[in-house]
Amino acid sequence: MIYYWRDVVMKNIELVISESIKRGKWIDISYINNLGETTYYWIAIKDIDLKRKLLFASIFNDQKSLDSLEATIPLLLKNDNTNLSY
């Protein structure tokens, strides 16, 4: 069963990631793309490689597909306009 939590919005990315792993929750992500539009998607973290600073996750965007994709995500987030919630 998948649980979505949108009621808590946090700016501390590390805390959001930690809480989503502990609670087994998907992370709701929104950001402003290069066209100035807000993009929304969900990720579920499956594993973390601290040596290589990578997250292994499933990604879901209901505007593009009803299937989730497997992804490897660098732990460095450079944009200040990224909002995360779990």
Backbone hydrogen bonds, N-H to C=O, Kabsch-Sander energy under -0.5 kcal/mol:
donor,donor_aa,acceptor,acceptor_aa,energy
5,W,86,Y,-0.5
6,R,4,Y,-0.5
9,V,7,D,-0.5
10,M,84,L,-1.7
13,I,11,K,-1.1
16,V,12,N,-2.1
17,I,13,I,-2.5
18,S,14,E,-2.5
19,E,15,L,-2.8
20,S,16,V,-2.3
21,I,17,I,-2.0
22,K,18,S,-2.5
23,R,19,E,-2.5
24,G,20,S,-0.9
25,K,20,S,-2.1
26,W,3,Y,-1.3
27,I,43,I,-3.6
28,D,26,W,-0.5
28,D,85,S,-2.9
29,I,27,I,-0.6
29,I,41,Y,-3.3
30,S,83,N,-2.2
31,Y,39,T,-1.9
33,N,31,Y,-0.6
33,N,37,E,-3.1
36,G,33,N,-2.0
39,T,31,Y,-3.1
41,Y,29,I,-2.3
42,W,60,F,-3.0
43,I,27,I,-2.0
44,A,58,S,-2.4
46,K,56,F,-3.6
47,D,56,F,-1.7
49,D,54,L,-2.7
50,L,48,I,-0.7
53,K,49,D,-0.8
54,L,49,D,-2.1
55,L,73,I,-3.1
56,F,47,D,-3.0
57,A,55,L,-0.5
57,A,71,A,-2.7
58,S,44,A,-2.3
59,I,69,L,-3.1
60,F,42,W,-2.9
64,K,61,N,-1.8
65,S,61,N,-2.3
69,L,59,I,-2.7
71,A,57,A,-2.9
73,I,55,L,-3.2
75,L,53,K,-2.4
77,L,75,L,-0.6
78,K,76,L,-0.6
82,T,79,N,-0.7
83,N,30,S,-2.8
83,N,81,N,-0.5
84,L,10,M,-0.9
85,S,28,D,-1.8
86,Y,8,V,-0.9
